[in-house]
């Protein structure tokens, strides 16, 4: 009588080995397939944001040996700021270059949107790159599901208009476009203006058709949007020292390996250094270019503007996190 038990056992082991080999082969093939990620932003290809995004793409692909690649969607192709945040929450967008709109999803970051909260780039950097900045980033991640990888400089925000602005009185009743950021709206009202929240994609046409009279943004943003084609004046108001976050969907982050995460962190750091230096090197050059094309520059009294804006800061902070606001003030020596 033939004993089949040994034969069956060997056959089962052989079959298991084949299945394991096939599984390993499938895993290897999956690992060889590039991870394709998406990044969206609202600016044009001429803007420093886009150049920074291209650097991020280059670093991702280089550091991963081509195993991670990035498709970039500028010009609000994937939607406006709010759409990009919601896309990251849903996992349909992997990365976004997002600024103040995050305050609509987590309150504490909105304190950074208060005009004249900071008097200089140095003051801004002290807060944003210190423990308070990290605390705010952690709050954003926990509340919104959006992970801030790093903060990109944009330079101070300036004001463009159809009439010269030399003093606080010149802002009275000025119909100025602002992002959908309550901290900015109440501060500009306190300065006497008539704020009109509007999507960035509508601003050029809004100015061209006199739906609005003014807007405010960092100089690279103004240049990238060709705002000087439809505005005669720029006032050096320096009312907000500006950032944009390179942010990531936390659900996408959770799906990655530790190695992939580290590559993303390192690539984001390299892109941040590149973009920040670009802003530092080129902002004045862009302003001079716009002046040559007809833009006239004024230098209003920032102290009276700041006094008016700051009159509503503490009241706003009461509805957000008064203790955090006071910590910021203390850190700045006020």
Secondary structure, DSSP 4 states (H G I P E B T S, - for coil): ----HHHHHHHHHHHHHHHHHHHHHHHHHHHHSPEEEEEE-SS-TTSHHHHHHHHHHHHHHHHTTTSEEEEEE-TTTT-SHHHHHHHHHHTS-SEEEE-GGGGGT-GGGGGGGSTTS-SSHHHHHHHHTSHHHHHHHHHHHHHHSEEEEEEEEEEEEEEEESS---SGGGGTT-EEEE-S-HHHHHHHHHTT-EEEE--GGGHHHHHHTTS-SEEEEEHHHHHHTTGGGT-SEEE-----EEEEEEEEEHHHHHTS-HHHHHHHHHHHHHHHHHHHHHHHHHHHHHHHHHHHTT-EEE---HHHHHHHHHTTHHHHHHTT-HHHHHHHHHHTT-
